[in-house]
Every structure is written in C-alpha cells, then in structure tokens.
Amino acid sequence: MNAPAVSLYLAKLPFEFFRWWFCESPITLFKILRWILAAFTHLFSFKELFTTFFRPWKNEYREGLVRTAVFIGAFIKSLLIIFDTFILGFIITVEIAVFAGWFLLPFLAFVSLYGAIFSF
C-alpha cells in the first residue's frame, strides 16, 4: 500500500464507522431485541394462559372437585399473568434503554475524551 491510499483510507474511516454505527447496526440490534422479546413472550405463554383461564387446574374433572379446580386454576393463572406482565415490562424497559444507549454511546465517548483533554 502506498501513502496516498492509506491516508485516504484513514480519512474515510470515521465516516464509515458512523455510517455503520447509526445506519447498519441499529437494524441488526432492533432485530436481535425483537427476537428476544418474541422469545420471552413465547416463554411466558400469554396466549395459553388466556385461552385456558377457566379450565380446571391440572385438568381435574373428578366429581366434587371441578369447581375448586377451576377456582384454583383461575387464581394461579391470574398470578402468573400479573407476574409475567411485570417481567415483560421490565424486559421492554431494558430493551429501550439498550437501544437508546446504542445511539448515545459515541457522544458519551466524545464528551469523555473532551473532558479528559481539557480538564487540566
């Protein structure tokens, strides 16, 4: 490599980095976070909890226990729905913070560098 090619490469390098950081990688990051959210919603199985809400717990259909099993099933599924909603809200909050932090990280690096250089 000769000197002009290297200097041209070094001149274009910051622009290539910012194009990658702000244009290409947020799409990949969004796909990863969307996959994580879909995996947790599948893990928490909201659809199954709502479709089987009034079914007896552990499919207990013995005579005299059906009403109690339905009550226990609805109670436990209600607790699971509430717990899963809080956990899912926490996951969404963390994902929003990660996505916002991705955009703020380069600016934080420049501010820190500026403070380190001009603080003396």
N, C-alpha and C positions, 0 to 999 in steps of 0.2 A: 504494500500500500504506500502510495506516495503522500506527501504532506498536504496538498490541497484536498484530496479525498477524505483524509482523516479530519481535517478542520471542518469540512462541510458536514461530515457525519456528526461531529461534536456540536456543531451549530444547530442541527436539526433534532438532536436527541431530546432536549427539553420539550419541544413541541410534540414529538412522537409520544413522549411519556404522558403529557397532559391529554392528548387525544385518546390514548389508551385508558387513562385513569377516569376520565369524565365521559367518554363515549362508548367504549367497548366493554370495559369491565362492569359497569353498573347493570348492563343487561344480563351478564352471567351471574352477578351477585343476586339480582332480582329472581332469576330462575332457581338459584340454589335456595333462597329464602322461601320462595313459593313452594318448592318441593318439601322443605322442612315443615311448613305449615300444613300442607296436604298430608304428610306422613303423621303428624300429630292429630289431625282431625280424624284420620282413619284409625289411629291408635285409640283415641277416646271414644270412637263409635257412637257419635251423636244420633245418627240415623237409626241404629238398632235400639238405642235407649228410648227414643221417642216412639218407634213402631211397636215395641213390646212393653210399653209403660204399664198397661193394665193387665198384663199376663201374670199369672202366679209365679212367685219366686221359685226357681228350680223346677218349674212345671209340675207343681204338687197339686194333683187333682183328686186326692183322697176325700172321701165324704166327710164333711165337717171341717176340713182344713182349707178348702178353696178360698173362702172369704178372707181368712187370716193370711194365706199365702199371697193373695192379691194385694192386701194392705202392706205386707212386709215388702213385696216386690216394688210397689209404687213408692214406698218410703225410701228404700235403698237406692232406687233409680233416681229419685229426686235429689238425694245427697250426692250421687255420682254426677248428675247434670250440673249441680251448683259448683262442685269441686272442679270439674272439667272446664267449666266456663271461666273460673278464676285462673286456672293454669293456662288456658288458651289466651286469655287477655294478657297474662304475663309474657307469654311467648311472642305475641304480636307486638307488645311494647319493646321487647328486646330486639326484635327484627327491625322495627322502625328506628331504634337507636343505632343499630349496626349500619343500616343503610344511610342514615344522616351522618354518622361518624365517618363513613367512607368518603363523603364529599368534603368534610371539614378537616380531615387529616392532613392534606397538603398545606392548607392555610395555617394550621397549627404548627407544622414544621417550619414554615417561613417566619412566623411570628416568634417562635422559639429561637431560631437562628438569628433573627434581628435583635432580640433581647440579649442573646449571648454575646453578640459582637459589640453592640452599642451600650452595654450596661456598665462598662468600666469608665 
